């Protein structure tokens, strides 16, 4: 995954056998642009209550970030892609 904004660029590579990745399901390559400010704001709040997040996205579709909450709950954020 990669991201870029006026604040900089970042690229994160996940491996199926890595310690961080539990499950990986890639149906087809996808490209979309999301506001880094919204993503940072969302993750900076939700990571405090959850160690597990599911990220779902597709080309030019909203990204879904689902955080698993202890005791069986889930918190899902949807962020629309940026339109150019």
C-alpha positions in Angstrom: 0.0 0.0 0.0 1.2 3.5 -0.7 0.0 7.0 0.1 1.1 10.5 -0.8 0.0 14.0 0.2 1.5 17.4 0.5 2.9 16.2 3.8 4.9 13.4 2.1 4.8 9.9 0.8 4.6 6.5 2.5 4.7 2.9 1.3 4.0 -0.1 3.4 4.6 -3.6 2.2 2.8 -6.5 3.8 3.9 -10.2 3.5 1.5 -13.1 3.8 3.9 -14.8 6.2 4.7 -11.6 8.2 3.9 -11.2 11.9 1.4 -8.3 11.2 -0.7 -9.9 8.4 -3.3 -12.4 9.5 -5.3 -12.7 6.3 -4.8 -11.5 2.8 -7.4 -11.6 0.0 -6.5 -9.9 -3.2 -9.1 -10.3 -5.9 -7.6 -7.8 -8.4 -5.3 -4.8 -8.2 -7.0 -1.5 -7.1 -6.2 2.1 -7.3 -7.9 4.9 -5.4 -6.9 8.1 -3.6 -8.0 8.9 -0.1 -7.4 11.9 2.1 -4.4 11.2 4.3 -5.7 13.6 6.9 -9.0 11.6 7.2 -7.1 8.3 7.4 -4.7 9.6 10.1 -7.5 11.1 12.1 -9.6 7.9 11.9 -6.7 5.5 12.7 -5.3 7.7 15.5 -8.5 7.4 17.4 -9.6 3.8 16.7 -6.2 2.0 17.2 -6.5 2.7 21.0 -9.4 0.4 21.3 -8.4 -2.3 18.8 -5.3 -4.2 17.8 -7.1 -5.7 14.7 -8.3 -3.8 11.7 -9.8 -5.1 8.4 -9.1 -2.8 5.4 -11.3 -3.2 2.3 -11.1 -1.1 -0.8 -11.5 -1.2 -4.5 -10.8 1.1 -7.4 -12.6 4.4 -6.9 -14.8 3.0 -4.1 -14.9 4.1 -0.4 -12.4 2.4 1.9 -13.8 0.5 4.8 -11.8 0.3 8.0 -13.3 -2.1 10.5 -11.8 -2.3 14.0 -12.6 -5.3 16.1 -13.5 -4.2 19.6 -12.9 -6.5 22.6 -16.0 -8.2 23.9 -17.4 -8.7 20.4 -18.1 -5.3 18.9 -16.9 -3.7 15.7 -16.4 -0.1 14.6 -16.4 0.6 10.9 -15.4 3.8 9.2 -16.0 4.5 5.5 -13.9 7.2 3.7 -14.9 8.3 0.2 -12.1 8.4 -2.4 -10.8 11.8 -3.6 -12.3 12.9 -6.9 -9.8 14.4 -9.4 
